Amino acid sequence: MKILMVLTSHDQLGKTGRKTGLWLEEFAAPYFVFRDAGVDLTLASPKGGQPPIDPKSDEPENQTDAMRRFKEDKEAQRALANTNKLADMKAEDFDAVFYSGGHGPMWDLAESPVSIALIESFYDSGKPVTLVCHAPGVLHHVKHDGEPIVKGKRVTGFTNDEEEEVHLTDVVPFLVETELKRLGGVFEKVPNWQPFTIEDGNLLTGQNPASSTSSAKALLKHLSAPA
């Protein structure tokens, strides 16, 4: 089983002067779910190499078992430090793609023609696409049969209430929940910060960082299901 994991290369939080990037839990938790399951895992980002890590994601109150494991795991650290360039990735080489969140993807992956074409290639060839937290926002230019890929689909992602709680409503280029609804997605959510994953056909979405593990496990289950 081969899975492509896509991470952001963007490190600036709008015009605030603050740093952003990937949310460490949203890399670490899925990474170990996949690795422990024996998945042939490839990491990629727009620029390749070491993706930026949102410093807030590594604060003491945000530590998780997966993050602690990552800090003791040299193999995982090497993998993250040496991501492939996204432009070199082809859907035909993988069984599925998984997009980790953090605020970074809202700026680079959401607007990347390479990312948009890659997701469309996976989806159009009947392969599952999984996105967590802010990463469902990456779908806002992605089409299927000429329509937004989320149109009529049950989806979730980082909610407006969660964005408000982290005081970034006026910083992000768009709100994930608002945008997915505008595109015709059937947006569902649970209370803030609770794990929640939705699977609708080959589109799987997770609401927030706490949904990283459940989304990765849902993808493995999806891939293992009889055709």
C-alpha positions in Angstrom: 0.0 0.0 0.0 1.5 3.3 -1.1 0.3 6.6 0.3 1.5 10.1 -0.6 1.5 12.6 2.4 1.4 16.3 1.4 2.7 19.0 3.6 2.9 22.8 3.3 6.0 24.9 2.6 4.4 28.2 3.7 5.7 29.8 6.9 4.2 33.3 7.1 0.9 33.9 8.9 -0.6 36.4 6.5 0.7 39.9 7.3 1.0 39.4 11.0 4.8 38.9 10.9 4.3 35.6 12.8 5.3 32.2 11.7 3.1 29.3 10.6 3.5 26.1 8.7 2.2 22.5 9.3 0.6 21.6 12.6 2.9 19.1 14.1 0.2 16.7 15.4 -1.3 16.6 11.9 2.0 15.2 10.6 3.1 13.0 13.5 -0.2 11.2 14.2 -0.9 10.1 10.6 2.7 9.4 10.0 2.9 6.8 12.8 -0.6 5.4 11.9 0.7 4.7 8.4 4.2 3.6 9.3 2.9 1.2 12.0 0.6 -0.3 9.4 3.5 -1.0 7.1 2.5 1.6 4.5 5.0 2.6 1.9 4.9 6.3 2.7 6.2 9.2 0.7 6.3 12.8 2.0 6.1 15.8 -0.3 5.8 19.6 -0.1 5.8 22.4 -2.7 9.5 23.3 -2.1 10.7 19.9 -0.9 13.1 19.5 2.0 12.1 20.5 5.6 8.6 21.9 5.8 8.0 24.7 8.4 6.4 23.7 11.6 4.0 26.1 13.2 5.7 27.1 16.5 2.3 27.2 18.3 1.7 23.6 17.5 4.8 22.6 19.5 3.9 24.6 22.7 3.7 22.6 25.9 -0.2 22.6 26.1 -0.4 21.1 22.6 1.9 18.1 23.1 0.5 14.6 22.2 1.8 11.1 22.4 2.5 11.1 18.6 4.5 14.4 18.9 6.6 13.0 21.8 7.2 9.9 19.8 8.3 12.0 16.8 10.9 13.8 18.9 12.5 10.5 19.8 12.3 8.9 16.4 15.3 9.7 14.1 13.7 8.0 11.1 10.6 10.2 11.3 12.7 13.3 11.7 14.8 12.4 8.7 11.7 11.8 6.6 10.2 15.1 7.5 13.5 16.9 6.8 13.8 15.5 3.3 10.3 15.8 1.7 10.1 15.3 -2.0 9.0 18.1 -4.3 5.3 18.0 -5.0 5.8 18.7 -8.7 7.6 15.4 -9.0 4.7 13.3 -7.6 2.3 11.4 -9.8 -1.1 9.9 -8.7 -0.4 6.8 -10.7 2.5 5.9 -8.3 0.2 5.8 -5.2 -3.0 4.3 -3.9 -4.1 7.4 -2.0 -3.1 10.9 -0.9 -3.3 12.5 2.6 -3.1 16.3 3.2 -2.0 17.4 6.6 -3.2 20.8 7.9 -1.9 23.8 9.8 -2.6 27.3 8.5 0.2 27.1 5.9 -1.8 25.2 3.3 -4.3 28.0 3.1 -1.7 30.1 1.3 0.4 27.7 -0.8 -1.4 24.4 -1.4 -4.8 26.1 -1.8 -3.5 28.1 -4.7 -1.0 25.7 -6.2 -1.8 24.5 -9.8 0.4 21.5 -9.1 -1.6 20.5 -6.0 -5.0 21.1 -7.7 -4.0 18.9 -10.7 -2.7 16.2 -8.4 -5.8 16.0 -6.3 -7.9 15.9 -9.4 -5.7 13.1 -10.8 -6.1 11.0 -7.7 -9.9 11.6 -7.5 -10.6 11.1 -11.2 -8.8 7.8 -11.1 -10.9 6.6 -8.2 -8.3 6.9 -5.5 -9.1 8.3 -2.1 -8.2 11.9 -1.1 -8.0 12.6 2.6 -7.6 16.1 4.1 -7.4 17.2 7.8 -8.2 20.5 9.6 -7.3 23.5 7.3 -6.3 21.1 4.5 -9.9 20.7 3.2 -9.6 24.4 2.3 -7.0 23.2 -0.3 -10.0 21.9 -2.3 -11.5 25.3 -3.0 -10.2 25.4 -6.7 -10.4 21.6 -7.2 -13.0 20.4 -9.7 -14.5 17.1 -10.7 -16.6 16.8 -13.9 -16.5 20.6 -14.2 -18.0 21.2 -10.7 -16.4 21.9 -7.3 -15.2 18.5 -6.0 -17.0 19.1 -2.7 -20.4 20.0 -4.3 -23.1 17.7 -2.8 -20.5 15.9 -0.7 -20.5 15.5 3.1 -17.4 17.3 4.3 -15.8 18.8 7.4 -12.8 20.9 8.2 -11.6 23.6 10.7 -14.8 25.4 11.7 -15.5 29.1 11.9 -15.9 28.8 15.6 -12.5 27.1 16.0 -10.9 29.8 13.8 -12.5 32.4 16.0 -11.2 30.7 19.1 -7.6 31.0 17.9 -8.2 34.6 16.9 -7.3 34.2 13.2 -10.6 34.8 11.5 -9.4 38.1 10.0 -5.9 36.7 9.2 -6.6 33.6 7.0 -7.3 34.2 3.3 -10.7 32.5 3.7 -12.6 30.5 6.2 -12.6 26.7 5.6 -16.2 26.2 6.7 -17.6 29.2 4.8 -15.7 28.3 1.6 -16.8 24.6 1.6 -20.4 25.6 2.1 -20.1 28.2 -0.7 -18.9 25.5 -3.0 -21.9 23.4 -2.3 -20.4 21.1 0.3 -22.7 19.6 3.0 -20.6 20.8 5.9 -20.9 18.9 9.2 -19.1 19.5 12.5 -19.0 18.5 16.2 -18.1 20.7 19.2 -14.7 22.5 18.9 -11.6 20.4 19.2 -13.4 17.0 19.3 -12.2 14.3 16.8 -14.5 14.0 13.7 -13.9 12.4 10.3 -16.3 12.2 7.4 -16.1 9.7 4.5 -18.1 10.4 1.4 -17.1 8.1 -1.4 -13.4 8.7 -2.1 -13.3 12.0 -0.2 -12.4 11.9 3.5 -12.1 15.0 5.6 -11.2 15.6 9.3 -12.3 18.6 11.3 -9.3 19.6 13.4 -5.9 18.4 14.8 -7.7 15.9 17.1 -9.1 14.3 13.9 -5.7 13.4 12.5 -5.5 9.9 13.9 -9.1 9.0 13.1 -8.8 10.3 9.5 -5.6 8.3 8.9 -7.2 5.2 10.3 -10.3 5.9 8.2 -8.2 6.0 5.1 -6.5 2.7 5.9 -9.9 1.1 6.4 -11.1 2.6 3.1 -8.1 1.2 1.3 -8.6 -2.2 2.8 -12.3 -2.5 2.1 -13.3 -4.9 -0.7 -13.8 -3.2 -4.0 
